[in-house]
Amino acid sequence: MPSLAFIGLGLYDEKGISLHGLEIAKSAEIVLLESYTNIMPGLNLESLGKMIGKEIRLIGRREVEDGKWILDAAAKREVALLVAGDPFVATTHVDLRLRAIKRGIRVEVVNAPSIVSVAPGAVGLQNYKFGKSATITFPEPLSLVPYETLRINRSLGLHSLFFLDLRVEEGRFMKAGEAIRLLLDMEAKQRGGVVSEEMLMVVLARAGSPSQLVRAGKAAVLEDLDFGPPPHSLIVPGRLHFMEAEALVLIGGADEDLVRGYL
C-alpha cells in the first residue's frame, strides 16, 4: 500500500533503529536518508543498507523542503524516510507529514530517542523542569532569540536547552565554546543581566554515543575547553533540586559551591 514512513534512527549509529523501524524500512520500495537536520557520529551507511537489504538514497535540504517528488512517490509506492534522532523535532519533517496527510497519503511514524528526550537524563536534570528550547545559530547576523528564551526561562526558575547550529552540507558544526561566547556577546549587546561568565552551564557532547561527555562549570571556564567532535548541546540550569545539584557534581564534575548557589 502506498505510504510515507518517518523512521527515527536515534542519536549515534545505525544500531539505533528500532525493530519496528527496521521492519518497515525492509518492506519499503524506496528508502531515503535525510542528512542535513542532524548528524549521527557513528553512522555507517553501508552497514545500514545491509541491515535493510536495499540501497539507501541520501537526500538534502532542498529535496526535503520542496518535498514534491517524495510525496509524488509516496502516493504510488511505499517510501521510508530515515531521520537522525526523532522524526518530528525538525519542523521541516512536520511540514512534510502535514502535506502528505492533505494529499491523502498514509503516514506511518516510528519514534526514536532525540536530544530533547536524552539530554535531561544524560546530565542529571529533571525533564519537567525545562522551559522553552532554542537554537544558537551562527551570527549571520546575531540572533537574540536564545537570549530572550533564556531570560524568560530563568525568570521562571526553569532549565534551558540550546541546540547548536549545524550545516551538514557545508561541514560547519557549532561547538559549545562558540555558543557560550555568542551568549556572552548577546549579553554585551542587551545588558539585561541574563548571562555572565560566572554562571553555571552544562555542555553535553555526542549524546547517546560511547564517547558521550558531560561537563558542568562556570561559563568562562567551559568557553575555553575542547569537548571534541560534534554534535554539542548547551544547557543553562535554572533552580536546582538537591538531587539535580548532586548529579551535576557527580556526572558533570561541577564545583559543589557553584551548584549550591542554584538550590
Secondary structure as a PSIPRED ss2 file (coil, helix, strand):
# PSIPRED VFORMAT (PSIPRED V4.0)

   1 M C   1.000  0.000  0.000
   2 P C   1.000  0.000  0.000
   3 S E   0.000  0.000  1.000
   4 L E   0.000  0.000  1.000
   5 A E   0.000  0.000  1.000
   6 F E   0.000  0.000  1.000
   7 I E   0.000  0.000  1.000
   8 G E   0.000  0.000  1.000
   9 L C   1.000  0.000  0.000
  10 G E   0.000  0.000  1.000
  11 L C   1.000  0.000  0.000
  12 Y C   1.000  0.000  0.000
  13 D C   1.000  0.000  0.000
  14 E H   0.000  1.000  0.000
  15 K H   0.000  1.000  0.000
  16 G H   0.000  1.000  0.000
  17 I C   1.000  0.000  0.000
  18 S C   1.000  0.000  0.000
  19 L H   0.000  1.000  0.000
  20 H H   0.000  1.000  0.000
  21 G H   0.000  1.000  0.000
  22 L H   0.000  1.000  0.000
  23 E H   0.000  1.000  0.000
  24 I H   0.000  1.000  0.000
  25 A H   0.000  1.000  0.000
  26 K H   0.000  1.000  0.000
  27 S H   0.000  1.000  0.000
  28 A C   1.000  0.000  0.000
  29 E C   1.000  0.000  0.000
  30 I E   0.000  0.000  1.000
  31 V E   0.000  0.000  1.000
  32 L E   0.000  0.000  1.000
  33 L E   0.000  0.000  1.000
  34 E E   0.000  0.000  1.000
  35 S C   1.000  0.000  0.000
  36 Y C   1.000  0.000  0.000
  37 T C   1.000  0.000  0.000
  38 N C   1.000  0.000  0.000
  39 I C   1.000  0.000  0.000
  40 M C   1.000  0.000  0.000
  41 P C   1.000  0.000  0.000
  42 G C   1.000  0.000  0.000
  43 L C   1.000  0.000  0.000
  44 N C   1.000  0.000  0.000
  45 L H   0.000  1.000  0.000
  46 E H   0.000  1.000  0.000
  47 S H   0.000  1.000  0.000
  48 L H   0.000  1.000  0.000
  49 G H   0.000  1.000  0.000
  50 K H   0.000  1.000  0.000
  51 M H   0.000  1.000  0.000
  52 I H   0.000  1.000  0.000
  53 G C   1.000  0.000  0.000
  54 K C   1.000  0.000  0.000
  55 E C   1.000  0.000  0.000
  56 I C   1.000  0.000  0.000
  57 R E   0.000  0.000  1.000
  58 L E   0.000  0.000  1.000
  59 I E   0.000  0.000  1.000
  60 G C   1.000  0.000  0.000
  61 R H   0.000  1.000  0.000
  62 R H   0.000  1.000  0.000
  63 E H   0.000  1.000  0.000
  64 V H   0.000  1.000  0.000
  65 E H   0.000  1.000  0.000
  66 D H   0.000  1.000  0.000
  67 G C   1.000  0.000  0.000
  68 K H   0.000  1.000  0.000
  69 W H   0.000  1.000  0.000
  70 I H   0.000  1.000  0.000
  71 L H   0.000  1.000  0.000
  72 D H   0.000  1.000  0.000
  73 A H   0.000  1.000  0.000
  74 A H   0.000  1.000  0.000
  75 A C   1.000  0.000  0.000
  76 K C   1.000  0.000  0.000
  77 R C   1.000  0.000  0.000
  78 E E   0.000  0.000  1.000
  79 V E   0.000  0.000  1.000
  80 A E   0.000  0.000  1.000
  81 L E   0.000  0.000  1.000
  82 L E   0.000  0.000  1.000
  83 V E   0.000  0.000  1.000
  84 A C   1.000  0.000  0.000
  85 G E   0.000  0.000  1.000
  86 D C   1.000  0.000  0.000
  87 P C   1.000  0.000  0.000
  88 F C   1.000  0.000  0.000
  89 V C   1.000  0.000  0.000
  90 A C   1.000  0.000  0.000
  91 T H   0.000  1.000  0.000
  92 T H   0.000  1.000  0.000
  93 H H   0.000  1.000  0.000
  94 V H   0.000  1.000  0.000
  95 D H   0.000  1.000  0.000
  96 L H   0.000  1.000  0.000
  97 R H   0.000  1.000  0.000
  98 L H   0.000  1.000  0.000
  99 R H   0.000  1.000  0.000
 100 A H   0.000  1.000  0.000
 101 I H   0.000  1.000  0.000
 102 K H   0.000  1.000  0.000
 103 R C   1.000  0.000  0.000
 104 G C   1.000  0.000  0.000
 105 I C   1.000  0.000  0.000
 106 R E   0.000  0.000  1.000
 107 V E   0.000  0.000  1.000
 108 E E   0.000  0.000  1.000
 109 V E   0.000  0.000  1.000
 110 V E   0.000  0.000  1.000
 111 N C   1.000  0.000  0.000
 112 A C   1.000  0.000  0.000
 113 P C   1.000  0.000  0.000
 114 S C   1.000  0.000  0.000
 115 I H   0.000  1.000  0.000
 116 V H   0.000  1.000  0.000
 117 S H   0.000  1.000  0.000
 118 V H   0.000  1.000  0.000
 119 A H   0.000  1.000  0.000
 120 P H   0.000  1.000  0.000
 121 G H   0.000  1.000  0.000
 122 A H   0.000  1.000  0.000
 123 V H   0.000  1.000  0.000
 124 G C   1.000  0.000  0.000
 125 L C   1.000  0.000  0.000
 126 Q C   1.000  0.000  0.000
 127 N H   0.000  1.000  0.000
 128 Y H   0.000  1.000  0.000
 129 K H   0.000  1.000  0.000
 130 F E   0.000  0.000  1.000
 131 G C   1.000  0.000  0.000
 132 K C   1.000  0.000  0.000
 133 S C   1.000  0.000  0.000
 134 A E   0.000  0.000  1.000
 135 T E   0.000  0.000  1.000
 136 I E   0.000  0.000  1.000
 137 T C   1.000  0.000  0.000
 138 F C   1.000  0.000  0.000
 139 P C   1.000  0.000  0.000
 140 E C   1.000  0.000  0.000
 141 P C   1.000  0.000  0.000
 142 L C   1.000  0.000  0.000
 143 S C   1.000  0.000  0.000
 144 L C   1.000  0.000  0.000
 145 V H   0.000  1.000  0.000
 146 P H   0.000  1.000  0.000
 147 Y H   0.000  1.000  0.000
 148 E H   0.000  1.000  0.000
 149 T H   0.000  1.000  0.000
 150 L H   0.000  1.000  0.000
 151 R H   0.000  1.000  0.000
 152 I H   0.000  1.000  0.000
 153 N H   0.000  1.000  0.000
 154 R H   0.000  1.000  0.000
 155 S H   0.000  1.000  0.000
 156 L C   1.000  0.000  0.000
 157 G C   1.000  0.000  0.000
 158 L C   1.000  0.000  0.000
 159 H E   0.000  0.000  1.000
 160 S E   0.000  0.000  1.000
 161 L E   0.000  0.000  1.000
 162 F E   0.000  0.000  1.000
 163 F E   0.000  0.000  1.000
 164 L E   0.000  0.000  1.000
 165 D C   1.000  0.000  0.000
 166 L E   0.000  0.000  1.000
 167 R E   0.000  0.000  1.000
 168 V H   0.000  1.000  0.000
 169 E H   0.000  1.000  0.000
 170 E H   0.000  1.000  0.000
 171 G C   1.000  0.000  0.000
 172 R E   0.000  0.000  1.000
 173 F E   0.000  0.000  1.000
 174 M C   1.000  0.000  0.000
 175 K C   1.000  0.000  0.000
 176 A H   0.000  1.000  0.000
 177 G H   0.000  1.000  0.000
 178 E H   0.000  1.000  0.000
 179 A H   0.000  1.000  0.000
 180 I H   0.000  1.000  0.000
 181 R H   0.000  1.000  0.000
 182 L H   0.000  1.000  0.000
 183 L H   0.000  1.000  0.000
 184 L H   0.000  1.000  0.000
 185 D H   0.000  1.000  0.000
 186 M H   0.000  1.000  0.000
 187 E H   0.000  1.000  0.000
 188 A H   0.000  1.000  0.000
 189 K H   0.000  1.000  0.000
 190 Q H   0.000  1.000  0.000
 191 R C   1.000  0.000  0.000
 192 G C   1.000  0.000  0.000
 193 G C   1.000  0.000  0.000
 194 V C   1.000  0.000  0.000
 195 V C   1.000  0.000  0.000
 196 S C   1.000  0.000  0.000
 197 E C   1.000  0.000  0.000
 198 E C   1.000  0.000  0.000
 199 M C   1.000  0.000  0.000
 200 L E   0.000  0.000  1.000
 201 M E   0.000  0.000  1.000
 202 V E   0.000  0.000  1.000
 203 V E   0.000  0.000  1.000
 204 L E   0.000  0.000  1.000
 205 A E   0.000  0.000  1.000
 206 R C   1.000  0.000  0.000
 207 A C   1.000  0.000  0.000
 208 G C   1.000  0.000  0.000
 209 S C   1.000  0.000  0.000
 210 P C   1.000  0.000  0.000
 211 S C   1.000  0.000  0.000
 212 Q C   1.000  0.000  0.000
 213 L E   0.000  0.000  1.000
 214 V E   0.000  0.000  1.000
 215 R E   0.000  0.000  1.000
 216 A E   0.000  0.000  1.000
 217 G E   0.000  0.000  1.000
 218 K E   0.000  0.000  1.000
 219 A H   0.000  1.000  0.000
 220 A H   0.000  1.000  0.000
 221 V H   0.000  1.000  0.000
 222 L H   0.000  1.000  0.000
 223 E H   0.000  1.000  0.000
 224 D C   1.000  0.000  0.000
 225 L C   1.000  0.000  0.000
 226 D C   1.000  0.000  0.000
 227 F C   1.000  0.000  0.000
 228 G C   1.000  0.000  0.000
 229 P C   1.000  0.000  0.000
 230 P C   1.000  0.000  0.000
 231 P C   1.000  0.000  0.000
 232 H E   0.000  0.000  1.000
 233 S E   0.000  0.000  1.000
 234 L E   0.000  0.000  1.000
 235 I E   0.000  0.000  1.000
 236 V E   0.000  0.000  1.000
 237 P C   1.000  0.000  0.000
 238 G C   1.000  0.000  0.000
 239 R C   1.000  0.000  0.000
 240 L C   1.000  0.000  0.000
 241 H C   1.000  0.000  0.000
 242 F H   0.000  1.000  0.000
 243 M H   0.000  1.000  0.000
 244 E H   0.000  1.000  0.000
 245 A H   0.000  1.000  0.000
 246 E H   0.000  1.000  0.000
 247 A H   0.000  1.000  0.000
 248 L H   0.000  1.000  0.000
 249 V H   0.000  1.000  0.000
 250 L H   0.000  1.000  0.000
 251 I C   1.000  0.000  0.000
 252 G C   1.000  0.000  0.000
 253 G C   1.000  0.000  0.000
 254 A C   1.000  0.000  0.000
 255 D C   1.000  0.000  0.000
 256 E H   0.000  1.000  0.000
 257 D H   0.000  1.000  0.000
 258 L H   0.000  1.000  0.000
 259 V H   0.000  1.000  0.000
 260 R H   0.000  1.000  0.000
 261 G C   1.000  0.000  0.000
 262 Y C   1.000  0.000  0.000
 263 L C   1.000  0.000  0.000
